Amino acid sequence: MRVLITGARGQLGQCLRDCTPDNLEVIFTDSKTLDITNLATVNAMVEGFQPHVIVNTAAYTNVNQAENESALAFKVNAVGVANLAQAAQKIGCRLIHLSTDYVFDGKANQPYTHLDAPNPSNTYGQSKLAGETLALSLCDNVTIIRTSWVFSQYSNNFIPTVINKLLSEQTVQITENTTGTPTNAYELAKFILQQIQSPLSQKIIHYSGNVVITRLQLAQMIAEELSQYTMPSSPYQVQLTEATSRDWVRPNYSALASIQSVTEQEARRQLQQQIHSIIQTIINEVN
Ligand SMILES: NC(=O)c1ccc[n+]([C@@H]2O[C@H](COP(=O)([O-])OP(=O)(O)OC[C@H]3O[C@@H](n4cnc5c(N)ncnc54)[C@H](OP(=O)(O)O)[C@@H]3O)[C@@H](O)[C@H]2O)c1
């Protein structure tokens, strides 16, 4: 089976590269080798390689900056997705497109299901929702996978950022105490690979971790794991501070009800283990 993966230099793209089995013939592309906003380039790549499945992990993902660069956010997250959807439709291939919990407005108090109505509260979420809508309207064979708070050792996502801050300054300040469901990028990559080979019929799937947690609680969990690992002479400090207005473009609550559920206890154990493994990677890199 031939698979075209976009966004290969991103954190999910790198995890997909790490997990891809040998029985798939995969081309990994990044913004240099395949700019998804360029329709001619997309068509040439898709017509040349004739993939059975395209996995689009490429996206404009800077949530705060999107407020000042909305044209670029829409170009990548909406026009780019439309280009891939049209190219997929032309050759009859399937498009698996990654989307986000930020398509929701954050007013819920229980995890969002795929049946809940999106209503994004920021430019990033609006551009991602536009991408979903275009993908569904332009291509018959689409799966949208929405995920939330993706983390890995790659890139400066929340978990490595907090670990590095605690290691260097012993303290970290949390400015936006939003609630979400942190998702391990490797588990997400494995789920996508499973969807390539044995797809569910559902067009919109929520896949995330199963621990509903605030940023403050997550940072405290990281500090606890880090303490066990490094045994600091004085305890790590996690403080909640006043947010600057710039930070409040994020929905307050964006937990997803994941298609794969485990017990709360097991989910917490897995999250602790995943944090532990990122701590190990970071400390090994430093030493
Ligand atoms: N990270 C999260 O917490 C999170 C949460 C919910 C949903 N998601 C979704 O999950 C997906 C993967 O996210 P991620 O964390 O892996 O993001 P990421 O690390 O920011 O990677 C995104 C990649 O997209 C590429 N890209 C940007 N513009 C492009 C263009 N015009 N053409 C081709 N590639 C382009 C970038 O490529 P270059 O590096 O080559 O410039 C970047 O490597 C995205 O759809 C995102 O919206 C992420």
The ligand as a Gaussian input file, in Angstrom:
#p B3LYP/6-31G(d) Opt

LIG

0 1
 N        0.394000      19.975000      18.638000
 C       -0.792000      19.909000      19.216000
 O       -0.927000      20.077000      20.442000
 C       -2.026000      19.584000      18.395000
 C       -3.276000      19.540000      19.048000
 C       -4.412000      19.244000      18.291000
 C       -4.299000      18.998000      16.939000
 N       -3.076000      19.069000      16.334000
 C       -3.004000      18.819000      14.891000
 O       -2.171000      17.687000      14.677000
 C       -1.459000      17.848000      13.441000
 C        0.034000      17.647000      13.673000
 O        0.496000      18.607000      14.616000
 P        2.014000      18.683000      15.071000
 O        2.009000      18.877000      16.535000
 O        2.793000      17.580000      14.472000
 O        2.413000      20.069000      14.408000
 P        3.866000      20.672000      14.090000
 O        4.887000      20.007000      14.913000
 O        3.719000      22.147000      14.172000
 O        4.104000      20.241000      12.583000
 C        3.385000      20.801000      11.535000
 C        4.206000      20.677000      10.286000
 O        3.440000      21.276000       9.233000
 C        4.360000      21.705000       8.285000
 N        3.830000      22.740000       7.395000
 C        3.470000      24.005000       7.696000
 N        3.073000      24.639000       6.577000
 C        3.199000      23.757000       5.551000
 C        2.952000      23.820000       4.172000
 N        2.515000      24.938000       3.580000
 N        3.179000      22.720000       3.422000
 C        3.645000      21.573000       3.988000
 N        3.912000      21.463000       5.291000
 C        3.684000      22.537000       6.071000
 C        5.564000      22.234000       9.042000
 O        6.597000      21.870000       8.186000
 P        8.109000      22.409000       8.185000
 O        8.651000      21.993000       9.508000
 O        8.688000      21.658000       7.051000
 O        8.022000      23.889000       8.029000
 C        5.534000      21.446000      10.346000
 O        6.603000      20.531000      10.421000
 C       -1.857000      19.219000      12.900000
 O       -2.922000      19.058000      12.006000
 C       -2.352000      19.961000      14.118000
 O       -3.310000      20.953000      13.769000
 C       -1.937000      19.342000      17.037000

